[in-house]
Amino acid sequence: MTADRVLLEVCVDTPAGLAAAIAGGADRIELCAALGLQGLTPAPGLMALAAGAPIPIYPMIRPRNGDFCFDAGDLDAMRRDIDAVRQYGLAGVTIGANQPDGELDLDVLEKLVAHSAGLGMTLHRSFDFVTDQPAALEAAIALGFERVLTSGGALTALAGAERIAELVAQANGRIRILAGAGVRASNVAELVARTGVREVHGSFGGPIPGSDPASRLVTMGFVPAEMRDTDQAAVAAVSRILRDL
């Protein structure tokens, strides 16, 4: 791997997805539960399984669905989940917190960062809810984050490419900008060219073969009509493109 190669982070939420992402050429894993809810803290069993992976694993630390405004109970759970990440010997954590107005909750973030001492840290897309992203980026740098995952505040990273490029210029090597949301093999080269990012992020999901929309699991509401998981071929396609950039 060359030092300046664009890195690929893949978010996964199942053992099969973890294996597919690694086999497809992921450079780092964001480990989650419930990707259909944009990612929650993974279960201990999945963390333990991921501990044997040959690439860095960053579990999502998000104790519940909904917003990123966390109370004392949420914070207590998040600290315990960070302890679990450390227990399993994983590389880092993916964290974030907002105030009700969308700005970063620096008080909560300071507590989470302090509790994550010795682990790598990614600031997740809670960053995309702030109104002043340049100021928030400086705050992330001051807090000691390695990287910020962002779509530039837009629905997709490609739609937010202009803002992402501005963040890359502002960061000037002090922190990494990880572009994510809607990243595909069909647009990743354009995204990198327009933004200058050296890391990209995506789930690269595909339908699971053989899922039956008429099954009792579906009709009873236990699973959606279309089951999806990480698609090794989709990960590999993006990885190949990035190797050639």
Rosetta blueprint (number, residue, H / E / L):
1 M L
2 T L
3 A L
4 D L
5 R L
6 V L
7 L E
8 L E
9 E E
10 V E
11 C E
12 V E
13 D L
14 T L
15 P H
16 A H
17 G H
18 L H
19 A H
20 A H
21 A H
22 I H
23 A H
24 G H
25 G L
26 A L
27 D L
28 R E
29 I E
30 E E
31 L E
32 C L
33 A E
34 A L
35 L H
36 G H
37 L H
38 Q L
39 G L
40 L E
41 T L
42 P L
43 A L
44 P H
45 G H
46 L H
47 M H
48 A H
49 L H
50 A H
51 A L
52 G L
53 A L
54 P L
55 I L
56 P L
57 I E
58 Y E
59 P E
60 M E
61 I L
62 R L
63 P L
64 R L
65 N L
66 G L
67 D L
68 F L
69 C L
70 F L
71 D L
72 A H
73 G H
74 D H
75 L H
76 D H
77 A H
78 M H
79 R H
80 R H
81 D H
82 I H
83 D H
84 A H
85 V H
86 R H
87 Q H
88 Y L
89 G L
90 L L
91 A L
92 G E
93 V E
94 T E
95 I E
96 G L
97 A L
98 N E
99 Q L
100 P L
101 D L
102 G L
103 E L
104 L E
105 D L
106 L H
107 D H
108 V H
109 L H
110 E H
111 K H
112 L H
113 V H
114 A H
115 H H
116 S L
117 A L
118 G L
119 L L
120 G E
121 M E
122 T E
123 L E
124 H L
125 R H
126 S H
127 F H
128 D H
129 F H
130 V L
131 T L
132 D L
133 Q H
134 P H
135 A H
136 A H
137 L H
138 E H
139 A H
140 A H
141 I H
142 A H
143 L H
144 G L
145 F L
146 E L
147 R E
148 V E
149 L E
150 T E
151 S L
152 G L
153 G L
154 A L
155 L L
156 T L
157 A L
158 L L
159 A L
160 G L
161 A H
162 E H
163 R H
164 I H
165 A H
166 E H
167 L H
168 V H
169 A H
170 Q H
171 A H
172 N L
173 G L
174 R L
175 I L
176 R E
177 I E
178 L E
179 A E
180 G E
181 A L
182 G L
183 V L
184 R L
185 A L
186 S L
187 N L
188 V H
189 A H
190 E H
191 L H
192 V H
193 A H
194 R H
195 T H
196 G L
197 V L
198 R L
199 E E
200 V E
201 H E
202 G E
203 S L
204 F L
205 G E
206 G E
207 P E
208 I L
209 P L
210 G L
211 S L
212 D L
213 P L
214 A L
215 S L
216 R H
217 L H
218 V H
219 T H
220 M L
221 G L
222 F L
223 V L
224 P L
225 A L
226 E L
227 M L
228 R E
229 D E
230 T E
231 D L
232 Q H
233 A H
234 A H
235 V H
236 A H
237 A H
238 V H
239 S H
240 R H
241 I H
242 L H
243 R H
244 D H
245 L L
